[in-house]
Amino acid sequence: MKQLIEFLVKSLVDEPEQVTIEEVIGDEATTYEVRVAPDDLGKVIGKQGRIANALRTVAKAAAMKEKKKVYVEIVAS
């Protein structure tokens, strides 16, 4: 799952070497904190959050195959 999110985010940004993804495992769900360069934050979020919502949708669809819950948070580093 982490590799999938990392691949998608790195293909969106101008500085892929600054993309880091931290996996926080909780009791019921796993949260992926995506950190990007401040200049790339708008590209990952998109207009009205459309790209961010699309990333979340893809992650949730992939997680449903494994019967898990995931959350994707986008953070500026």
C-alpha positions in Angstrom: 0.0 0.0 0.0 2.8 2.4 0.9 4.5 1.8 -2.4 1.3 2.5 -4.3 0.7 5.8 -2.6 4.4 6.7 -3.0 4.3 6.0 -6.7 1.2 8.0 -7.3 2.5 11.0 -5.3 5.9 11.0 -6.8 4.5 11.1 -10.3 2.5 14.3 -9.4 5.3 16.4 -7.9 8.3 18.3 -9.3 10.6 17.2 -6.5 10.0 13.5 -6.0 13.1 13.1 -3.8 11.4 15.1 -1.1 8.3 12.9 -0.9 8.2 10.8 2.3 5.4 8.6 3.5 5.1 7.6 7.1 2.9 4.7 8.1 1.1 5.0 11.4 -0.6 1.8 12.4 -3.6 2.2 14.7 -6.1 -0.2 16.3 -8.7 -0.1 13.6 -7.0 1.6 10.7 -3.6 2.6 9.2 -2.9 6.2 8.4 -0.4 7.2 5.8 1.1 10.7 6.3 2.4 12.0 2.9 5.0 14.8 3.2 5.9 16.8 0.2 7.9 19.9 -0.5 5.9 23.2 0.2 6.0 24.1 -3.5 4.4 20.8 -4.4 1.6 20.8 -1.8 -0.9 22.4 -4.2 -0.2 19.8 -6.9 -0.9 17.0 -4.6 -4.1 18.5 -3.1 -5.4 19.8 -6.5 -8.2 22.2 -7.1 -10.9 21.9 -4.4 -9.0 18.8 -3.1 -9.9 16.7 -6.1 -6.5 15.0 -6.5 -6.2 14.4 -2.7 -9.7 12.8 -2.8 -8.7 10.7 -5.7 -5.6 9.4 -3.9 -7.7 8.6 -0.9 -10.2 6.7 -3.1 -7.5 4.6 -4.8 -5.9 3.8 -1.4 -9.3 2.8 0.1 -10.1 0.6 -2.9 -6.8 -1.2 -2.7 -7.2 -1.6 1.1 -10.7 -3.1 0.7 -9.2 -6.1 -1.1 -7.2 -6.8 2.1 -10.2 -5.9 4.3 -8.4 -3.0 6.0 -9.1 0.6 6.6 -6.7 3.3 5.5 -6.5 7.0 5.7 -4.3 9.3 3.7 -3.2 12.7 5.1 -1.2 15.2 3.2 1.3 17.3 5.2 3.7 20.0 4.1 7.2 19.3 5.4 
